[in-house]
């Protein structure tokens, strides 16, 4: 193929040069590192699903206060996502991710020593704000370090990591939460017990990720986008050596071409720089995609993220009813029956049912398997078609959740409804595909930020609706999900670049 012969080539398009580095050990290690970063983000974002109910008795929190505590990670992410995206596009993916992981660990560990729900919320705001850009930046780093033939599958496969992380949280919580120990810390006037220990354990992936980032490479595409072609070539040569075990002198590329629209001219001043970096997203030709993706992110997150946050709570109430042998009840009626029980009637009302936590793990493992299948499927079927199919399946299943009193059918429809969270990663991969490098991290962070902003509202609304009008919550959120499927038809197909093969 012309332009792809194994010789010393000048002005090789970046994508072709990246393809020439091969696929092997480097790509696997990069995927593992990005998986660890996503785990740190997931543990931080969803730790409240376990810590808030488990701490309810000790911190003496009301339902409204628990809703605020559970929403804090989302608020923190909304407040800082734009900032992290700007830093990543101007300072580098690797450096910003390292700082993010360290800050999140420190603040997350501090939240485990909170004396009241307000202090807990503040620390969770800081820790989640610190890790706000982690998913988007890991996603961007992974996409820019992998050849295009493997890229879509790997990006969707990060969804499997995300689901496994949520399952792993349940695995960790099952033996830790029931532990009966309590050590008084006079300085803070708190008792260090099982839920506080769990909070610390949930911070550990951030430490592991920070260590891994010390040994990682910066994105070669970032180097090229900021005019550091020599560093981009050095990184590509190192990738080539690790993957092929050949000498760096055998890498056939002498110079690179980014082949993207020119980035905005550099400006002085922090805020001016942020404005300059953001403005292209709200101008033609990027404006349409920015608005459309933001709206779809809002719809997807507001429908599904709240159910993920309150999943242990929902499954706990549902399974307590099943174990009591209650019959002829829908999913929502089972939740209501459990909520109406008094403390005397229910053993360990403030503790999550262990069998329910095990089921939470099982649900996420099922979703992980489904997502892995989709990561293979998108090599043969349009990513857009898969996105729409999953969204429609989610919406229809949500409408059917309370249509039967057979408990295992309730569970099946509910899991199918939750399967819509697979689209979180599919949508993020659209941002990676359709935005140019110089605003890629900013675009992913910004669209995710808008989506998560809607989830803050959804988390609080859902908690209240589960107590007062549970059936309506499913009808409302499932209908919105179906609206999102309609809008997804407007998404552009990701650009298909011409592949460069060795001859």
C-alpha positions as CSV (number, residue, x, y, z in Angstrom):
1,X,0.0,0.0,0.0
2,X,1.4,3.4,-1.0
3,X,3.0,5.3,1.8
4,X,3.2,2.2,4.1
5,X,6.4,0.5,2.9
6,X,8.9,-0.3,5.6
7,X,11.4,2.4,4.8
8,X,12.4,5.8,6.3
9,X,9.2,7.9,5.6
10,X,8.7,11.6,5.9
11,X,5.5,13.4,7.1
12,X,3.7,10.2,7.9
13,X,0.1,10.8,9.2
14,X,0.1,10.1,13.0
15,X,-2.5,7.3,12.7
16,X,-0.3,5.4,10.2
17,X,2.8,5.9,12.4
18,X,0.8,4.6,15.4
19,X,-0.2,1.5,13.4
20,X,3.4,0.8,12.6
21,X,4.3,0.5,16.3
22,X,2.4,-2.8,16.3
23,X,0.1,-4.2,19.0
24,X,1.5,-6.1,22.0
25,X,2.9,-5.7,25.5
26,X,2.8,-1.9,25.5
27,X,-0.9,-1.8,24.6
28,X,-1.8,-4.4,27.2
29,X,0.1,-2.5,29.9
30,X,-1.5,0.8,28.9
31,X,-5.0,-0.9,29.0
32,X,-4.2,-2.3,32.5
33,X,-3.1,1.2,33.7
34,X,-6.2,2.9,32.3
35,X,-8.3,0.1,33.9
36,X,-6.7,0.9,37.3
37,X,-7.5,4.6,36.8
38,X,-11.1,3.8,35.9
39,X,-11.2,1.6,39.0
40,X,-10.0,4.4,41.2
41,X,-12.7,6.7,39.7
42,X,-15.4,4.1,40.0
43,X,-14.6,3.3,43.6
44,X,-14.6,6.9,44.5
45,X,-17.8,7.8,42.6
46,X,-19.9,4.8,43.8
47,X,-18.4,4.2,47.3
48,X,-21.3,6.3,48.6
49,X,-23.7,3.5,47.5
50,X,-22.3,1.5,50.4
51,X,-20.9,4.1,52.8
52,X,-24.1,6.2,53.0
53,X,-26.5,3.4,54.1
54,X,-23.8,1.8,56.3
55,X,-23.1,5.0,58.1
56,X,-26.8,6.0,58.5
57,X,-27.1,5.0,62.1
58,X,-23.8,6.3,63.4
59,X,-24.1,9.7,61.6
60,X,-27.9,9.8,62.3
61,X,-28.8,10.9,58.8
62,X,-32.3,11.5,57.3
63,X,-33.4,10.3,53.8
64,X,-32.8,13.9,52.5
65,X,-29.3,14.1,54.0
66,X,-28.4,10.7,52.6
67,X,-29.5,12.0,49.1
68,X,-27.2,14.9,49.5
69,X,-24.3,12.7,50.7
70,X,-24.8,10.4,47.7
71,X,-24.9,13.3,45.3
72,X,-21.6,14.9,46.5
73,X,-19.3,12.9,44.2
74,X,-21.3,14.1,41.2
75,X,-21.3,17.7,42.4
76,X,-17.5,17.5,42.8
77,X,-17.1,16.1,39.3
78,X,-19.3,18.8,37.8
79,X,-17.4,21.6,39.6
80,X,-14.0,20.5,38.3
81,X,-14.3,18.5,35.1
82,X,-13.8,21.5,32.8
83,X,-10.7,22.4,34.7
84,X,-9.1,18.9,34.4
85,X,-10.0,18.8,30.7
86,X,-8.2,22.1,30.2
87,X,-5.1,20.9,32.0
88,X,-5.0,17.6,30.1
89,X,-5.2,19.4,26.8
90,X,-2.5,21.9,27.7
91,X,-0.2,20.1,30.2
92,X,-0.5,16.5,29.2
93,X,-2.6,13.4,30.1
94,X,-0.1,11.5,32.2
95,X,0.9,14.4,34.5
96,X,-2.6,15.5,35.2
97,X,-3.8,12.0,35.9
98,X,-1.0,11.5,38.4
99,X,-1.9,14.6,40.3
100,X,-5.6,13.6,40.2
101,X,-5.0,10.2,41.7
102,X,-2.9,11.4,44.5
103,X,-5.3,14.2,45.5
104,X,-8.3,11.8,45.3
105,X,-6.6,9.3,47.6
106,X,-5.8,11.8,50.3
107,X,-9.3,13.4,50.4
108,X,-11.0,10.0,50.1
109,X,-9.1,8.6,53.0
110,X,-9.9,11.7,55.0
111,X,-13.6,11.2,54.4
112,X,-13.4,7.9,56.3
113,X,-12.6,9.8,59.5
114,X,-15.6,12.2,59.2
115,X,-17.4,12.9,62.5
116,X,-20.7,13.9,60.8
117,X,-22.5,13.8,57.5
118,X,-21.5,17.4,56.6
119,X,-17.8,16.7,57.0
120,X,-18.2,13.5,55.0
121,X,-19.9,15.4,52.2
122,X,-17.2,18.0,52.0
123,X,-14.4,15.5,51.8
124,X,-16.3,13.5,49.2
125,X,-16.8,16.7,47.2
126,X,-13.0,17.3,47.3
127,X,-12.0,13.7,46.5
128,X,-14.5,13.3,43.6
129,X,-13.5,16.7,42.3
130,X,-9.9,15.5,42.3
131,X,-10.8,12.4,40.3
132,X,-13.3,14.3,38.0
133,X,-11.3,14.0,34.9
134,X,-9.9,10.5,35.5
135,X,-12.3,8.6,33.3
136,X,-12.2,11.0,30.4
137,X,-8.4,11.4,30.5
138,X,-7.8,7.6,30.8
139,X,-10.2,7.1,27.9
140,X,-8.3,9.8,25.9
141,X,-4.9,8.4,26.8
142,X,-6.0,4.8,25.8
143,X,-7.4,6.0,22.5
144,X,-4.2,7.9,21.6
145,X,-1.9,5.1,22.4
146,X,-3.6,2.3,20.4
147,X,-3.8,1.6,16.7
148,X,-7.2,2.4,15.2
149,X,-8.0,-1.3,14.3
150,X,-8.1,-2.1,18.0
151,X,-9.2,1.2,19.4
152,X,-13.0,1.0,19.4
153,X,-13.0,-2.5,21.0
154,X,-10.6,-1.4,23.8
155,X,-12.5,1.7,24.5
156,X,-15.8,-0.2,24.9
157,X,-13.9,-2.9,26.8
158,X,-13.2,-0.3,29.5
159,X,-16.9,-0.6,30.2
160,X,-16.2,-4.2,31.3
161,X,-13.6,-2.9,33.6
162,X,-16.1,-0.4,35.0
163,X,-18.7,-3.1,35.7
164,X,-16.1,-5.4,37.2
165,X,-15.1,-2.5,39.5
166,X,-18.6,-2.2,40.7
167,X,-18.8,-5.9,41.3
168,X,-15.4,-5.8,43.1
169,X,-16.8,-3.1,45.4
170,X,-19.5,-5.6,46.5
171,X,-16.9,-8.3,47.0
172,X,-14.9,-6.1,49.3
173,X,-18.0,-4.9,51.2
174,X,-19.4,-8.3,51.9
175,X,-16.7,-9.4,54.4
176,X,-15.9,-5.9,55.7
177,X,-19.3,-4.3,56.6
178,X,-20.4,-7.1,59.0
179,X,-17.2,-6.8,61.1
180,X,-18.0,-6.0,64.7
181,X,-15.2,-3.7,65.9
182,X,-15.1,-0.2,67.2
183,X,-12.0,1.8,68.2
184,X,-12.4,5.2,69.7
185,X,-10.3,8.1,68.3
186,X,-10.5,10.8,71.0
187,X,-9.0,13.6,68.8
188,X,-11.9,13.3,66.4
189,X,-14.4,11.9,68.8
190,X,-15.3,9.1,66.4
191,X,-15.3,5.3,66.5
192,X,-13.3,3.7,63.8
193,X,-15.4,0.8,62.6
194,X,-16.2,-1.3,59.5
195,X,-17.7,1.3,57.2
196,X,-14.7,3.6,57.8
197,X,-12.3,0.8,57.0
198,X,-14.3,0.1,53.8
199,X,-13.9,3.8,52.9
200,X,-10.1,3.6,53.1
201,X,-10.0,0.4,51.1
202,X,-12.0,2.0,48.4
203,X,-9.3,4.6,48.0
204,X,-6.5,2.1,47.3
205,X,-6.8,1.9,43.5
206,X,-5.9,5.6,43.3
207,X,-2.6,4.8,45.0
208,X,-1.9,1.9,42.6
209,X,-2.8,4.1,39.6
210,X,-0.5,6.9,40.8
211,X,2.5,4.4,41.0
212,X,1.7,3.1,37.6
213,X,1.6,6.6,36.1
214,X,5.1,7.2,37.3
215,X,6.3,4.7,34.8
216,X,3.9,5.4,32.0
217,X,4.5,7.3,28.7
218,X,2.7,10.5,27.8
219,X,0.4,10.4,24.8
220,X,2.5,10.8,21.6
221,X,-0.5,12.4,19.9
222,X,-0.6,15.1,22.7
223,X,3.1,15.8,22.1
224,X,2.5,16.2,18.4
225,X,-0.5,18.4,19.0
226,X,1.5,20.9,21.1
227,X,4.4,21.0,18.6
228,X,6.8,18.5,20.3
229,X,7.4,16.2,17.4
230,X,10.7,14.9,18.6
231,X,9.1,13.7,21.9
232,X,6.2,12.2,19.9
233,X,8.6,10.3,17.7
234,X,10.7,9.1,20.7
235,X,7.5,7.8,22.4
236,X,6.4,6.0,19.2
237,X,9.9,4.4,18.9
238,X,9.7,3.2,22.5
239,X,6.2,1.7,21.8
240,X,7.7,0.0,18.7
241,X,10.6,-1.5,20.7
242,X,8.3,-2.8,23.5
243,X,5.8,-4.3,21.1
244,X,8.2,-5.8,18.5
245,X,11.4,-6.2,20.5
246,X,13.2,-4.7,17.6
247,X,15.7,-1.8,17.6
248,X,14.4,1.7,17.6
249,X,16.4,2.3,14.5
250,X,14.1,0.0,12.6
251,X,11.1,2.2,13.2
252,X,10.5,3.5,9.7
253,X,9.1,7.0,10.5
254,X,11.3,10.1,10.3
255,X,8.7,12.8,10.7
256,X,5.0,13.1,11.6
257,X,1.9,15.0,10.4
258,X,-1.1,15.4,12.6
259,X,-3.6,16.0,9.8
260,X,-6.1,17.9,12.0
261,X,-7.4,21.4,12.0
262,X,-5.0,23.9,13.6
263,X,-5.3,24.3,17.3
264,X,-6.0,27.8,18.7
265,X,-3.1,30.1,19.0
266,X,-1.5,30.2,22.4
267,X,-2.6,33.0,24.7
268,X,-1.3,34.4,27.9
269,X,-3.2,34.2,31.2
270,X,-4.9,31.2,32.8
271,X,-8.5,32.2,32.3
272,X,-7.9,33.5,28.8
273,X,-6.3,30.2,28.0
274,X,-9.3,28.2,29.3
275,X,-11.6,30.3,27.2
276,X,-9.5,29.8,24.1
277,X,-9.4,26.1,24.7
278,X,-13.1,25.8,25.2
279,X,-14.4,28.2,22.5
280,X,-13.8,25.8,19.5
281,X,-16.3,23.4,21.0
282,X,-19.1,26.1,20.7
283,X,-18.3,27.1,17.1
284,X,-18.8,25.5,13.8
285,X,-18.0,22.8,12.8
286,X,-17.9,21.3,16.4
287,X,-20.9,23.1,17.8
288,X,-23.5,20.7,16.6
289,X,-21.7,17.6,17.9
290,X,-21.0,19.3,21.3
291,X,-24.7,20.2,21.8
292,X,-26.1,16.9,20.6
293,X,-23.7,14.7,22.6
294,X,-24.3,16.9,25.7
295,X,-28.1,16.4,25.4
296,X,-27.7,12.6,24.9
297,X,-25.3,12.4,27.9
298,X,-27.9,14.3,30.0
299,X,-30.6,11.9,29.1
300,X,-28.5,8.7,29.6
301,X,-27.1,9.8,32.9
302,X,-30.3,11.2,34.5
303,X,-32.1,8.0,33.6
304,X,-29.5,5.4,34.7
305,X,-26.8,6.8,37.0
306,X,-29.3,7.3,39.9
307,X,-30.3,3.6,39.8
308,X,-26.6,2.6,39.9
309,X,-26.0,4.8,43.0
310,X,-29.0,3.4,44.8
311,X,-28.6,-0.1,43.5
312,X,-27.5,-1.7,46.8
313,X,-30.4,0.1,48.5
314,X,-32.9,-1.2,45.9
315,X,-31.6,-4.7,45.8
316,X,-31.5,-4.8,49.6
317,X,-35.2,-3.9,50.0
318,X,-36.2,-6.2,47.2
319,X,-34.3,-9.3,48.5
320,X,-35.5,-8.7,52.1
321,X,-39.0,-9.0,50.8
322,X,-38.2,-12.1,48.7
323,X,-36.6,-13.8,51.7
324,X,-39.6,-13.1,53.9
325,X,-41.6,-15.1,51.4
326,X,-44.0,-12.3,50.4
327,X,-45.9,-13.1,47.2
328,X,-48.0,-11.2,44.6
329,X,-45.9,-8.0,44.8
330,X,-44.1,-6.0,42.1
331,X,-40.6,-4.7,42.6
332,X,-41.8,-1.4,43.9
333,X,-44.3,-3.0,46.3
334,X,-41.5,-5.1,47.7
335,X,-39.4,-2.0,48.4
336,X,-42.4,-0.3,50.0
337,X,-43.1,-3.3,52.2
338,X,-39.5,-3.3,53.4
339,X,-39.5,0.4,54.1
340,X,-42.7,0.1,56.2
341,X,-41.1,-2.4,58.5
342,X,-40.1,-1.1,62.0
343,X,-36.6,-1.6,63.4
344,X,-38.0,-4.3,65.8
345,X,-39.4,-6.2,62.8
346,X,-36.2,-6.1,60.8
347,X,-32.9,-7.3,62.0
348,X,-29.9,-5.0,61.3
349,X,-32.1,-2.3,59.6
350,X,-29.1,-0.1,59.2
351,X,-26.9,-2.8,57.6
352,X,-27.1,-3.9,54.0
353,X,-28.3,-7.5,53.5
354,X,-25.2,-9.6,52.6
355,X,-27.1,-11.7,50.1
356,X,-28.3,-8.4,48.5
357,X,-24.7,-7.2,48.2
358,X,-23.8,-10.5,46.6
359,X,-26.5,-10.0,44.0
360,X,-25.2,-6.5,43.3
361,X,-21.9,-8.1,42.5
362,X,-23.7,-10.7,40.3
363,X,-25.6,-7.9,38.4
364,X,-22.4,-6.1,37.5
365,X,-20.6,-9.3,36.5
366,X,-23.5,-10.0,34.1
367,X,-23.2,-6.5,32.7
368,X,-19.5,-7.0,32.4
369,X,-20.0,-10.1,30.3
370,X,-22.6,-8.4,28.1
371,X,-20.3,-5.4,27.6
372,X,-17.4,-7.7,26.6
373,X,-19.6,-9.2,24.0
374,X,-20.5,-5.7,22.7
375,X,-16.8,-4.8,22.5
376,X,-16.4,-7.7,20.0
377,X,-19.7,-7.0,18.2
378,X,-18.7,-3.4,17.3
379,X,-16.0,-4.8,15.1
380,X,-18.8,-6.1,12.8
381,X,-21.8,-3.8,13.6
382,X,-21.9,0.0,13.6
383,X,-21.3,1.5,17.0
384,X,-24.2,3.8,16.5
385,X,-26.6,0.9,15.9
386,X,-25.4,-0.9,19.0
387,X,-25.9,2.3,21.0
388,X,-29.5,2.7,19.8
389,X,-30.4,-0.9,20.4
390,X,-29.1,-0.9,24.0
391,X,-31.0,2.4,24.7
392,X,-34.3,1.0,23.3
393,X,-33.9,-2.3,25.3
394,X,-33.2,-0.2,28.4
395,X,-36.3,2.0,28.0
396,X,-38.7,-0.8,27.2
397,X,-37.4,-3.0,30.0
398,X,-37.9,-0.1,32.4
399,X,-41.5,0.3,31.5
400,X,-42.0,-3.5,32.1
401,X,-40.2,-3.7,35.5
402,X,-43.5,-3.4,37.5
403,X,-45.7,-5.2,35.0
404,X,-45.5,-8.6,36.8
405,X,-45.5,-9.9,40.4
406,X,-43.2,-12.8,39.6
407,X,-40.0,-11.8,41.5
408,X,-37.4,-13.3,39.1
409,X,-39.1,-11.5,36.1
410,X,-39.0,-8.3,38.1
411,X,-35.2,-8.9,38.5
412,X,-34.7,-9.7,34.8
413,X,-36.5,-6.6,33.6
414,X,-34.6,-4.5,36.1
415,X,-31.2,-5.9,35.0
416,X,-32.1,-5.3,31.4
417,X,-33.1,-1.7,32.3
418,X,-29.7,-1.2,34.0
419,X,-27.9,-2.5,30.9
420,X,-28.4,1.0,29.5
421,X,-25.3,2.0,31.5
422,X,-23.3,0.2,28.8
423,X,-23.9,3.3,26.7
424,X,-21.9,5.5,29.1
425,X,-18.7,4.2,27.4
426,X,-20.1,4.1,23.9
427,X,-21.0,7.7,24.1
428,X,-17.6,8.7,25.5
429,X,-16.0,6.8,22.6
430,X,-18.0,9.0,20.2
431,X,-16.4,12.1,21.9
432,X,-13.0,10.5,21.4
433,X,-13.7,9.8,17.7
434,X,-15.3,13.0,16.5
435,X,-13.3,15.7,18.3
436,X,-9.8,16.8,17.2
437,X,-6.8,16.2,19.5
438,X,-6.3,19.7,20.8
439,X,-9.8,19.7,22.4
440,X,-10.4,16.0,22.8
441,X,-9.9,15.7,26.6
442,X,-11.8,19.0,27.1
443,X,-14.7,17.6,24.9
444,X,-14.9,14.3,26.8
445,X,-14.7,16.0,30.2
446,X,-17.3,18.7,29.2
447,X,-19.9,16.3,27.8
448,X,-19.4,13.9,30.8
449,X,-19.7,16.9,33.1
450,X,-23.0,17.9,31.6
451,X,-24.3,14.4,31.9
452,X,-23.2,13.9,35.5
453,X,-24.8,17.3,36.3
454,X,-28.2,15.9,35.4
455,X,-27.4,12.8,37.5
456,X,-27.1,14.9,40.6
457,X,-30.7,15.9,40.1
458,X,-31.7,12.4,39.3
459,X,-30.0,10.9,42.4
460,X,-32.0,13.1,44.7
461,X,-35.3,12.8,42.8
462,X,-35.0,9.0,42.6
463,X,-34.3,8.5,46.3
464,X,-37.5,10.5,47.1
465,X,-39.6,8.8,44.4
466,X,-38.5,5.3,45.6
467,X,-40.1,6.2,49.0
468,X,-43.2,7.9,47.7
469,X,-44.0,7.0,44.0
470,X,-41.7,4.2,43.0
471,X,-43.6,2.9,40.0
472,X,-43.7,6.4,38.6
473,X,-40.0,6.7,38.8
474,X,-39.5,3.7,36.4
475,X,-42.1,5.0,34.0
476,X,-40.6,8.5,33.9
477,X,-36.9,7.5,33.6
478,X,-37.6,4.7,31.1
479,X,-39.6,7.1,28.9
480,X,-36.8,9.6,28.9
481,X,-34.4,6.8,27.9
482,X,-36.5,6.1,24.9
483,X,-36.4,9.7,24.0
484,X,-32.6,9.5,24.1
485,X,-32.7,6.6,21.6
486,X,-34.5,8.8,19.2
487,X,-31.9,11.5,19.5
488,X,-29.1,9.0,19.0
489,X,-30.2,8.6,15.4
490,X,-28.8,12.1,14.8
491,X,-25.3,11.2,15.9
492,X,-22.7,11.1,13.1
493,X,-21.0,7.9,12.2
494,X,-17.4,8.0,13.6
495,X,-14.9,8.8,10.9
496,X,-13.3,5.8,9.2
497,X,-9.7,6.4,8.5
498,X,-7.8,4.6,5.8
499,X,-5.8,1.8,7.4
500,X,-2.1,1.4,6.7
501,X,-0.8,-2.1,6.4
502,X,2.7,-3.4,6.0
503,X,3.6,-4.8,2.6
